[in-house]
Amino acid sequence: MANPKLTRIPSMRDRVEDTLSAHRNQLVSLLSRYVDQGKGILHPHNLIDEIDNIVCEEDARQRLKDGPFSEVLKSAQEAIVLPPFVVLAIRPRPGVWEYVRVNVYDLGVEQLSVAEYLRFKEELAGGMSNDPYVLELDFEPFNASFPRPNRSSSIGSGVQFLNRHLSSIMFHSKDSLDPLLNFLRAHKYKGHGLMLNDRIKGISQLQSALSKAEDYISKLPSDTPYSEFEYALQGLGFERGWGDTAARVLEMVHLLADILQAPDPSTLETFLGRVPMVFNVVILSPHGYFGQANVLGLPDTGGQVIVTSSYHKPTIIRVLQ
C-alpha cells in the first residue's frame, strides 16, 4: 500500500487564478458586477448573491458555485472595491487571514500583506496618498510580556487560555502565588475590603487561616447567614466577599485551598468567577419597567431579569418617552 503524500494546500490566490483559468468569462462577469457598484465595501451576502445575477448558462453558473472560488467567497469577510480593483479579505479558518487583489481589466491577481490591505482600504475615505510621514501607533510594547495563544483552537477560549497560563505559573514556587494574594488583599469596593484584610500578610498565613475558617464554618448549618459569623471570619483575616451563607463561604474556602495546594485551570476559573466583580448594572429602555423583583404585571417588562451585586438592592427604572 502506497504511503500518502503530503501536498501543499493551495492559497486563496491560487484558487482565484485556477478559477480564472477554468471559468474566465463567468468570473469576469461576476467581478465586473462588483466594480459596477462603484467604490465601497461589499459584505459577504453581497458577494454571494451576485453569482445568481451573472449572465451565463445555468450549467456554467452551477460549476462556478461548486468550484474553488465559491469557497473563497464563503470565507470572505468583506471586499473593498476601488475600480478596477476588487480586494477580498478572506478568513479560511480561525486566526488565519489572506488578502487577494484582482484587477478586473487585466485579470491580474496579487497577494497583499496586512499593511497593503489596510492602506488600500484607507483610500476609500482619503484617496491615494503618497505622504511618507504617516502617523503610526505601535502598541507592541504593551503586549510584550502578555501571553498569546498560538493555536487557532484557542480563539474564543481566551479565559481558559489565561487560566491555564496563570495556573502553570503558580506551579513554579510559593512566590508565584503572591500575585493572587496581592489581588485578594487589594480587591475593594468603595474603600471596603472584599476578600482579605491586613491580618493576612503571606501565603503561609493564608493557608493557616483557610484551615481555621474551614473548621469553624463546617460546624455551622449550611444556610447560616454570613452576618452571624462575619466577625469570627474577620478576626481570621477574611472579609464579606466570600458568600452570603455558610455553604457558599465554605465552597470558596475549599476552592482557594485547592488552588494554593495544586493550582489547576478549572478550579482557578471557578474561584475567580465567584469573586464579586460587578457592582452596578444600568438598563436603559425607551419604555417599560425593568427589575429583579416585584415587576410581574407591570407593562412592558419584556421578561427581563437584571442581576446586580449583593451589595445593592435591585432598582426599577422607568424612562418616559
SVG drawing of the C-alpha trace seen along z (x, -y; Angstrom):
<svg xmlns="http://www.w3.org/2000/svg" viewBox="-50 -64 60 66">
<polyline fill="none" stroke="black" stroke-width="0.4" points="0.0,0.0 1.5,-3.3 2.1,-5.9 0.0,-9.0 1.9,-12.0 1.8,-15.5 0.7,-18.1 0.7,-21.9 -2.6,-23.4 -3.4,-25.9 -3.5,-29.5 -6.5,-31.8 -4.6,-33.4 -4.0,-30.0 -7.8,-29.3 -8.7,-32.6 -6.2,-32.0 -7.4,-28.5 -11.0,-29.8 -9.9,-32.4 -8.4,-29.7 -11.4,-27.4 -14.3,-29.9 -12.8,-33.0 -16.0,-34.5 -18.2,-33.8 -15.7,-35.2 -15.0,-38.3 -18.8,-38.9 -19.1,-38.5 -16.1,-40.8 -17.5,-43.4 -20.8,-43.4 -18.8,-44.2 -16.9,-47.0 -20.1,-48.4 -21.4,-49.2 -18.7,-51.8 -16.1,-52.1 -17.1,-50.9 -17.2,-47.8 -19.2,-44.7 -20.4,-42.3 -20.4,-38.5 -24.0,-38.3 -23.4,-40.9 -20.6,-38.8 -22.5,-35.5 -25.8,-36.9 -24.3,-38.4 -23.4,-34.9 -27.1,-34.4 -27.2,-37.7 -24.4,-37.0 -25.4,-36.4 -24.3,-32.9 -25.6,-29.4 -27.1,-27.7 -24.6,-24.8 -21.7,-27.3 -23.2,-29.2 -23.5,-25.9 -19.9,-24.9 -18.8,-28.3 -20.8,-27.7 -19.3,-24.3 -15.8,-25.4 -13.0,-26.7 -13.9,-30.3 -17.2,-29.7 -15.3,-28.6 -13.2,-31.8 -16.4,-33.8 -17.9,-31.9 -14.7,-32.6 -14.6,-36.2 -15.4,-38.7 -15.6,-41.8 -14.4,-43.1 -13.0,-46.5 -14.0,-47.9 -11.8,-50.6 -12.3,-50.3 -10.7,-48.5 -9.6,-46.6 -11.5,-44.2 -9.7,-43.2 -11.1,-40.2 -10.4,-39.8 -10.6,-36.1 -10.6,-34.2 -10.3,-30.5 -10.1,-29.4 -9.9,-31.0 -6.8,-33.2 -5.8,-33.0 -6.4,-35.8 -5.4,-36.2 -5.9,-39.3 -6.2,-38.9 -6.5,-41.8 -7.9,-41.2 -7.6,-43.7 -10.8,-43.3 -9.4,-44.8 -6.2,-42.8 -7.2,-39.9 -4.0,-40.2 -4.1,-38.5 -1.9,-39.6 -1.5,-38.5 -1.4,-41.5 0.1,-41.9 -2.0,-43.2 -0.4,-46.7 -1.0,-46.8 -4.7,-45.8 -5.2,-48.5 -3.5,-51.1 -5.8,-50.1 -8.9,-50.3 -7.9,-53.8 -8.1,-55.0 -11.9,-54.7 -12.0,-57.6 -8.9,-59.7 -8.0,-58.8 -4.5,-57.8 -1.7,-59.3 2.0,-59.3 2.8,-61.1 5.8,-59.2 5.0,-60.8 2.0,-58.8 1.1,-58.6 1.7,-55.1 0.9,-53.9 2.9,-50.8 1.2,-49.0 3.5,-46.1 5.5,-47.1 2.3,-46.9 1.8,-43.3 5.5,-42.2 5.1,-40.2 1.4,-39.2 0.7,-35.6 -0.7,-34.9 -2.4,-31.8 -0.6,-30.4 -3.2,-27.7 -6.4,-28.6 -8.3,-26.3 -7.7,-28.7 -9.6,-31.5 -12.8,-32.1 -11.5,-30.5 -9.3,-33.3 -10.4,-32.9 -9.5,-29.3 -6.2,-30.1 -5.3,-32.7 -6.4,-30.4 -4.1,-27.7 -1.3,-30.2 -1.8,-31.5 -2.1,-28.1 1.1,-26.9 2.9,-30.0 1.6,-29.1 3.1,-25.7 6.6,-27.1 7.1,-28.1 5.3,-29.5 6.4,-33.0 4.4,-32.6 1.2,-32.7 2.0,-36.2 0.1,-38.0 -3.1,-36.1 -2.6,-37.0 -2.0,-40.7 -5.1,-40.8 -7.3,-39.3 -5.9,-41.9 -6.2,-44.8 -9.7,-44.0 -12.1,-46.6 -15.4,-48.3 -15.8,-51.9 -12.8,-51.6 -14.0,-48.4 -12.0,-45.2 -14.0,-42.3 -11.7,-39.3 -8.8,-39.6 -7.7,-42.2 -4.3,-43.2 -4.2,-40.3 -3.1,-38.0 0.4,-39.0 1.7,-35.9 0.8,-32.6 1.5,-30.5 -0.7,-32.8 -3.5,-32.5 -3.3,-28.7 -3.4,-28.6 -6.4,-31.0 -8.2,-28.9 -7.8,-25.8 -9.2,-27.5 -12.1,-29.0 -12.9,-25.6 -13.0,-24.0 -15.2,-26.8 -17.7,-27.0 -18.1,-23.3 -19.7,-23.2 -22.4,-25.7 -25.7,-24.8 -25.2,-25.3 -27.9,-28.0 -26.4,-30.2 -26.4,-33.8 -23.0,-35.4 -23.9,-38.1 -24.0,-35.6 -20.3,-34.6 -18.9,-37.7 -16.9,-38.9 -15.4,-35.5 -14.1,-35.3 -13.0,-38.9 -10.8,-38.1 -9.1,-35.4 -8.5,-37.8 -11.5,-37.4 -13.9,-40.0 -17.5,-39.7 -17.0,-38.9 -16.8,-35.1 -20.5,-34.4 -23.9,-35.0 -24.3,-31.7 -22.0,-29.2 -22.3,-26.7 -21.3,-29.3 -18.3,-30.6 -17.2,-27.0 -17.1,-26.3 -15.0,-29.4 -12.6,-28.4 -12.2,-24.9 -11.6,-26.3 -8.8,-28.7 -7.2,-26.0 -7.1,-23.7 -5.5,-26.4 -2.8,-27.0 -2.1,-23.3 -2.2,-22.3 -3.3,-25.0 -5.4,-23.9 -7.2,-26.0 -10.8,-24.8 -10.5,-25.5 -8.9,-28.9 -11.7,-29.8 -14.4,-28.8 -12.9,-30.7 -12.3,-33.9 -15.8,-33.6 -17.2,-33.8 -15.2,-36.7 -17.6,-39.8 -16.5,-42.0 -19.7,-43.6 -21.4,-46.2 -23.5,-48.3 -25.8,-47.4 -27.6,-50.2 -30.5,-49.3 -31.8,-52.0 -35.2,-51.4 -37.4,-53.7 -40.3,-52.5 -41.2,-49.8 -40.2,-48.5 -37.1,-46.5 -36.2,-45.0 -35.2,-41.9 -38.4,-41.5 -41.9,-42.9 -42.3,-43.7 -44.8,-41.0 -47.9,-42.6 -46.2,-45.9 -46.4,-46.9 -43.6,-46.1 -41.4,-44.1 -40.3,-42.1 -39.2,-39.1 -36.0,-40.9 -34.1,-39.7 -31.5,-42.1 -28.8,-40.6 -27.0,-43.0 -24.4,-42.8 -25.5,-41.6 -24.3,-45.0 -27.1,-46.8 -30.8,-46.5 -32.4,-45.9 -33.7,-49.1 -36.7,-49.6 -36.1,-52.3 -38.9,-54.0 -37.9,-56.1 -40.7,-58.0 -40.6,-59.0"/>
</svg>
